[in-house]
């Protein structure tokens, strides 16, 4: 091989090593780009809970159902489009729901707009099951009851929908201590989503 050929080979090897080393170094640099937002809350809030309720009202068009638990707490839950049995329910029926509960994301100033109703999803446009299916709501509400020991807040929205919210974040827990029934507060929370529905045959 000529001297020129040898030099060209050495140069190509040197450049290849340099490029490889640079790529390896870039792979080890921490990625500072913003990550996709995780679903709300900690992992424990990403699991369903199962409980029995009495049906108070069913809105089949929007797939919303108002239910009441045995201790009197009321909740407005959106039934996922993939869940059947909603059309057969009547007021007074008892049902067992597998659902993702609503957790307070934040309390805000008393200047939030009223809740804007959203179009109900259809089976064709069904969102994924789980917390990702929940509509996040920011609205002005009236405090119905406060349970500081268990960290729950019962509210009524301006359009009359009752809701029971879990309060888990330390900052929200501190604000919970100052709330009194009858007060008006702005709150952000994901609407509960039912992903399982069964008629309760125990009654």
N, C-alpha and C positions, 0 to 999 in steps of 0.2 A: 504494500500500500504506500502511496506517495506521502510525503510529509504533509501536504495540504489536506489529504484525506484523513490522516491521523488527527490533525488539528480540528477538522470539522467534526470528527467523531467525539473528541474530548469535549468540545464546546456543546454539542447536543446533549451529551451525558450530564454536563454541569447544569445546563438550563433545565433539563428534565428533573434533576434532583432538587434544584431551587424551586421549581413550580410545585413539585410534590410536597416539599417541606412547607411551603407557603399555604397550600391547601390544607395540610394537616393542622397547621397552627390556627387557621381560620375555623376549622371544625371544633377546636377546643375553646374558642372565644365564647363566653356566655352570651346567649341571645337576649338582647335587651328590648326586643320588639314586644309590644303589648300582646298579651295572650288573650284568647277568647274568654269572655266572661263565663264563669261557672254558673250552674243553676243555683238558685237562691239557697242560702243557709248552709249549714254544716251537713255532713253525710247522713246524720240521723234524721234530718228533715227531708231527705230524698227517699224515704221509705214510706210505704203506705201504712195506715192504721185501719183497723177494722172495728166497727161499732154498730149498734142497732139504734134506729131512729123511728119516730113516728112522722109520717108525711103530713105536712101542712098545706103545701101548694105545689103544683107541677105546671111549669110553663114549657110545653112540648116544642114550641117554635124555637125558643132560645136554648132549650135543653137545660133550664135552670130549675132547681128543686129546693124548696124550703123545708127543712126537717128540724125536729126537736129531739134532743137526747133525753135520757131518763132523768137527768138532774135539771131539766128545764132550759138548758142552753140551746139557742137556735142558730142555724147555719144555712146560708144560701150556697149550694154546691152546684157546679157545672158538671153535668154528666157527659163523659167523653162520647164522641159519636160512634165509637166502636162498641159501646155498651148497649145491650138490648134490654127490653122490659119496661122502658120508661112509659110507653103508651098505655100500658095496662094499669099503671098506678093511679090510685085515687086518694083523696084526703082521708086520713085516718088509718091508712095501711101502715104496717110496720115493715121496715126494710133493713137489711144488713148491707152496709156499704164498705167497700175497700176504697179508701180515698187518701189524697195528699192534703194534709191540713194547711190552713193559712197561718203564716207567721208574719208578724209586724216587721217590715223592712226598715221603716223610719217613721218618725213623727215630724210634721212640718209646721210651717207658719199658717195662720188662719187666713190664707188668701188663695188657696188652691181652687181650681174650677170644680164645678159639680161633675159627678161621674158621667161620662159619655158612654151610652150603651154601644156595644160592638155587635156586629152581625154574628149570628150563631154559626159555628162551623158545621159543615155537612160531612157525610161519610167520604165524599170525594176529596174534601179539603181538610180532613181530620188532622189535627196537629199530633205530634208524637205523644205517647202516653207519658205520664210522670210530671214532674214540676215544670218541664219545658212547655207543657200544654196550658199552663195557668196564665190567665190574663192578669198582668200586674196593674193594680188599680191605685190611683192617688186621688183621694176625694175627701171632702169634709163630711164628718160623721158625728152622730150624737152618741155619747157614752151611755150605755144601758146598765152595765154592771162591771165592777173591777174586782178581780181576785188576785191580790198582791202575793199571797202565799204560793199559789200555783202558777202565777204568771200568765193569766188569761184575761182577755178584755172582750166584753160583749158590746157590740155597737149596732147602730141602725143607720144606714146610709140615707141621704136626703130623699131618695126615691122609695124609701120604705123597706129596703132589703136588710134583714137581720144577719149578723155575722158574729162568729166567735173566733177570736184571733189568739194565737200563742205569742207570748212576748218572751224572747230568749236572750237577745243581745243585752249586755250590761247597761249600755246607754239608754236603751228603750225601757229596761226594767226600772231605771232611776226615774224616768219620766212617768212611768206607770204609777209610781207612788204618789204623784201629785194630782192624778186624775180623779174626778168625782162624777157619779151618775148625774146626767142632765147636762154636763158640759159639752161643748162642741170642740172638736179637734180635727186636724188634718192628718191622715194616716196613709201610708203606702203599704200594700200587701198583695200577695198573689191570691187570686180566688181559689178556694178549694176545688179540686178536680176528683170526681169519682171515676174509678177505673174498673169497678166491680159492683154489681147490684144483684141482690137476691131477696126474694120475699121471705120475711122472717116467719117461719112456720111454728115458732115456739109459743105464739099467742093465739 
